[in-house]
C-alpha cells in the first residue's frame, strides 16, 4: 500500500511504525474471510482491510477522528484472526492500537459513551472496585428493568457475587511439593480472582506438583490490556510499568524461569510489553526482559510434562480456542495435546477461528454484535455434543457460560483434577 506521510510525521516513531505496517498491506482481502464483524455485517469498513484504509486516511492527513472512523474501529474485536490469515504479515494489532489512541485523543464521543467507558476503566482493572461493583450489581438486580440499556447490559454480565479471595490469588510464594525444577512468577489478574479464583488455585497446585515454585509478587495488579484496547495508552502503560517493576524486582531477588498467565487476554498483553515500551529509554530493556519470560500456563505445563501417575478421564470436551491464545500468542496445540494426554476426548469446534464476542470490554461496549457472535459460537459448540467446554480465558468463560448448557472450565482446572487436584466446582 502506498503511503504519503511527510518527513516531519515520520520523525514520530509511532507514525513511522504505522507507515511500515500500512506499506506491508497488499489489499488481498484474505482477512475479510476470517474477520468476525465482516462475516456478520458484510461491510468493507468493518473488515481489517477497510479499517486499514480508514486509519491510513486519518493518520496520513493528521485528521481528528470522525464518527464514522470511530464507529468502525470500535467494532473491531482485536481478535487478531486477520493476522493469522494475512500472507503479508501485516501487524494489524499495533496499527489498530495506534488508531484507538488517536481516536481517544481527537474524537469527542457522545456523553453516554464517555461515561460508560470511564466507568469501565475506573472499575474493572481494580480488583477491589470490581468486587464492590459485583456486590452493587446484586443489590440493584431487582430494579434492572428500570436502568438504562447500557447498565442493563453490564448488569447481565455480572451474574453473581464475587468469590472469596484465596491464597493463590494474593502475593506469596508457593513451594514445590516435589523436587524443585523451576521458579515461576504468576500474574493473578484483576477480574479472574473475583470471578473464578479456582483457576489460579488449580494452576498453583498443579505446577507445585510438577516441581515449580510459584511466586506472586506484591504490587502486581492489572496488566493494562483492558485500557490499552480502549485507546487509553497512558493508563495502560501505568499498569504495565507497575507490573514490570514488580517482575524485575523478583527476577533480581531470586531469578525466574518464566512468568505465567492463566488468562490468555492478559498473556497477549504481557508478551507485547517489549513493543509497548520500545521507545521508552527507562523501560525498554526491562519490558523486553519481562516479555521474554511470559508464557501461557499450558506452555509451562507442556515443558515440565504431566506426571505418569494420572487418573485419566473419558469426558468429551469441546475445546474453545480463545482468540488471544490462538491468534495473539500462537498457542494452539499445547492445550489440546495436554487434555488428550489426560485422557479426555477433545473435539475441535467448527469456525474455531471466529471470536466468541467477549474480547475484553467488547461485550459491554458492543452488546448487539457480541451477542450475535456468542450465539454463533454456542451453536457451533453444540454441534460437537460436548460434556464439558474447556478454554483458557476468563472472558470467554464469562461470555459463554449463560447459554452453554454444559459446564465451562479452564484447561488448567481439568489438568489439575487428573493429577490429584479436586474436581472442578463447575462439574459438580
HELIX and SHEET records of a PDB file:
HELIX    1   1 UNK A    7  UNK A   10  1                                   4    
HELIX    2   2 UNK A   13  UNK A   24  1                                  12    
HELIX    3   3 UNK A   30  UNK A   34  5                                   5    
HELIX    4   4 UNK A   36  UNK A   41  1                                   6    
HELIX    5   5 UNK A   44  UNK A   46  5                                   3    
HELIX    6   6 UNK A   48  UNK A   60  1                                  13    
HELIX    7   7 UNK A   67  UNK A   74  1                                   8    
HELIX    8   8 UNK A   81  UNK A   85  1                                   5    
HELIX    9   9 UNK A   92  UNK A  106  1                                  15    
HELIX   10  10 UNK A  111  UNK A  123  1                                  13    
HELIX   11  11 UNK A  127  UNK A  140  1                                  14    
HELIX   12  12 UNK A  141  UNK A  146  5                                   6    
HELIX   13  13 UNK A  149  UNK A  157  1                                   9    
HELIX   14  14 UNK A  167  UNK A  169  5                                   3    
HELIX   15  15 UNK A  192  UNK A  195  1                                   4    
HELIX   16  16 UNK A  198  UNK A  209  1                                  12    
HELIX   17  17 UNK A  225  UNK A  228  1                                   4    
HELIX   18  18 UNK A  233  UNK A  254  1                                  22    
HELIX   19  19 UNK A  264  UNK A  271  1                                   8    
HELIX   20  20 UNK A  273  UNK A  276  1                                   4    
HELIX   21  21 UNK A  284  UNK A  293  1                                  10    
HELIX   22  22 UNK A  297  UNK A  304  1                                   8    
HELIX   23  23 UNK A  323  UNK A  323  1                                   1    
HELIX   24  24 UNK A  324  UNK A  328  3                                   5    
HELIX   25  25 UNK A  334  UNK A  341  1                                   8    
HELIX   26  26 UNK A  362  UNK A  365  1                                   4    
HELIX   27  27 UNK A  367  UNK A  382  1                                  16    
HELIX   28  28 UNK A  394  UNK A  404  1                                  11    
HELIX   29  29 UNK A  411  UNK A  418  1                                   8    
HELIX   30  30 UNK A  425  UNK A  427  5                                   3    
SHEET    1   A 5 UNK A 172  UNK A 174  0                                        
SHEET    2   A 5 UNK A 212  UNK A 216 -1                                        
SHEET    3   A 5 UNK A 182  UNK A 187  1                                        
SHEET    4   A 5 UNK A 258  UNK A 261  1                                        
SHEET    5   A 5 UNK A 294  UNK A 296  1                                        
SHEET    1   B 4 UNK A 345  UNK A 348  0                                        
SHEET    2   B 4 UNK A 316  UNK A 319  1                                        
SHEET    3   B 4 UNK A 388  UNK A 391  1                                        
SHEET    4   B 4 UNK A 407  UNK A 410  1                                        
END                                                                             
